[in-house]
Amino acid sequence: MRIQLPYRTPHTPAVRLESFLVLLGLSLAMAVLAPGFLSINNFLNILLATAVIGVLAIAATFVLSSAGLDLSLGSLLAVGGVVVGVLGVNLGLPWWVALAGGLAAGVLLGGVNGYLIARAGIPAFIVTLGMLSVGRGLSLLIADGKPIYGLPPAITFLGQGRFLEVPVPVWILLSLTLVFHLILTRTRFGRYTLVIGDNEMAARVTGIDVAAHKIRLYMLSGGLAALAGVLFAARVNAADPTAGISYELSAITATVIGGTNLFGGRGTVVGTLIGALIMGILQNGLNLMAIPAFYQQVAIGSVLVLAVWLDRIRDRRPA
Amino acid sequence: MRLVKLISLLAMAIGSLALAQQQVTIAALMKTTANPYWGAMEQGIRAGARAGNVNLILQSVASESDVEPQLNACLNLLQRNPRAILVAAINSVNLLPCLRQANQRNIPVIDLDGNLDPAVLQRENIRIAFSISSDNRRAGASAAEYIVGKLGQNFSGKVLVIEGLAGNVTGAARRDGFIERLRQIAPNAQVVATLPGDWDRLKAANITNDILQRHPDLAAIYCANDTMALGAVEALFASGRGGRVLVVGTDGNADAIRSIRSDRLSASVAQLPYLLGQRAVENALRVIRGQSVEARIIVPTLVVDKAVLESNRDPLLQYLR
């Protein structure tokens, strides 16, 4: 039986104009201020630096769109990395077994998050805050407290290799953005996600199995976090159990800058990529200008709040 | 027959008592030994205790934030009447009540790794026998000397400094020591940026890529720890510049040594916590015997590169852990 969805056309375009304008304005400012900013190489470099946070932010986009929250992204990133390291290096298994194992570990722990949230009814904030600690502890236990240095070449290729002159992580980020944009906008999975985030009660009344859908969402989130962990490990040729501490906050920030509603019902994967790029461009420009640490913290925080403020001005205007 | 047995037993008891009297009891209070740095220091302390025939009672806490459990452990150690107590305080104030009690009972206090603040101790009127630590400014300076040694006094190239978490004292000392010494010995060298890597591998890799965009002719990178140095090296190799930029880290950890051996990382300024622990016990014994000891003992650092590893002649190499 096909379920009739509530009438809800995607009024929200793939990208909100405001976040695109912030991206453009920031790029222009950096082109003037930061020497070496304006070049194809630096553009690829920014995309490369954005890849790990970008993949995490896609996970955050789905969870936030459904009015959920995943604070365990940074810890599940570490779990994904160290499981790949232990399987591929310490146990010497083939790279694809290690890779599958790492992703499976993320999906599994994400599933635990989802089960506790959807079936046990514990708030997502508490469950994923708990997983933030459990995941970090597990990754330290799995890796015996120290980084696993020196990964199989097939794995490091995912982080350090190039295909058609473009770094592999950039290909991965861009293709995931495309795929998950289509999933969010064109599939039932995506529409259920937005409907649950908009009005969970209405979703239930319509006959959507909300609990099952939420579990799938957190499994997806955990799997993407683990994939981000693989990219992290591949880029630095080490599976580090302390990797990704507080990265969940950067991911959620990128998502919100991109126009996803922190309280659900609205989400855009392309917007999230733009949000992540805004942060990447800012960091790149500050580094190119050699701005010292304390000023960087002030500048990054200010631009983030400004970007979200500009985005929200539109919401307050009568339509 | 029974009498003989009794007498011989008695003799043995007296003998072991006399031995126990010869053996000095020293207490050591550590941070968490899950951290390899403190783990290596513990090994050094145990080795020093074995060599000096010391009855060592060593305690550590579960994590670097166990401020109060560490104080309780310290007070418990004093109950066992050690002749000296070595402390690696979690911060400059958490052990003060215990240290005051040690002073009252004339048990010499030894500051491991320089965690106690002389100003605080003076205000609280607490005496310590000596402090023993490695000098982080000196570690940074050694890295500068290594780089100039490789690139020459007249070297006028570009240098990137990746510092630790913004505001962290250790990272700042290493950075300052590096920059100060570099200005002294190679006044023409240009420090093109000093950026916060937050002890994070990936951030250090990203910073390296960013700086290469503006300065493709970068000559050297100094990182305030090895984790970041290894991230920077991977970024260089991924961008095809591996081996053309000198990268020097700090710590001398096992992964850094492997990377140096495989011609990736150029060098690391090794801290020697094992040596620090060993010397702490040796000097504590001198204090107990009433001999004079320097108030502030600095443990040397060792710049490890491939040549040093391969020649294997530096006596300090045995302390790498």
Interface residues (C-beta under 8 A of the other chain):
Chain A: A34 P35 G36 F37 S39 N41 N42 N45 L48 A49 V52 G145 K146 P147 Y149 G150 G159 Q160 P167 F232 R235 V236 N237 A238 D240 A243 I245 Q283 N284 N287 L288 A290 P292 A293 F294 Q296 Q297
Chain B: A34 P36 E163 A166 G167 V192 A193 T194 L195 P196 D200 R201 L202 A205 N206 I207 N209 D210 I211 Q213 R214 H215 T227 L230 G231 E234 A235 F237 A238 A254 D255 R258 S259
